[in-house]
Amino acid sequence: MPGYSIRALQPEDVEVVLQFELAHKSFFEQSIEARPDEFYQPAAVQQHIAEFLLLKQQAFALPTLIFNAENELIGRANIKDIDQVTKSAYVGYRIAEQWSGKGVASFALCQLIQHAKHMGLMVLFACVSTENRASMQVLKKAGFHKMETIPQVAIVQGKAVAGYLMWLKL
């Protein structure tokens, strides 16, 4: 999709990731589990990135960042929990509020699917809360199907939220 780009997370992304997470904290916490307050410090984000990059090096994850045409960080998208035995992994994304509904999540998911195929994966999974209809629609549009209901997929604003495990055969 024109106007968006995706690239691998880099060690020098600490400040841009921290600012993105801080700027969109309240929006994200409306529909996904909140990060601990300690996360919102440069050292914690640096550790978060280092852990993700170690998982990438070990072929257990592919963390990426999504940018608009002005090179502003507008989202994050990841392949994680890669299992080389079952050739499966989980995908997830978080998109800035002002960019929601503009095709960014669909673009990112499409890119993740292409990366997953290139990595030789055969199945992708995603967890989505029953209340996150927009994300569920993005997953369905990409070909994901409901596999099972999860009684407590997350704690959102102190409340247990049900969800679905969805899957896509590549």
Secondary structure, DSSP 8 states (H G I E B T S, - for coil): -TT-EEEE--GGGHHHHHHHHHHTHHHHTTTS----GGGSSHHHHHHHHHHHHHHHHTTS-EEEEEE-TT--EEEEEEEEEEETTTTEEEEEEEE-GGGTTTTHHHHHHHHHHHHHHHTT--EEEEEEETT-HHHHHHHHHTT-EEEEEEEEEEEETTEEEEEEEEEEE-
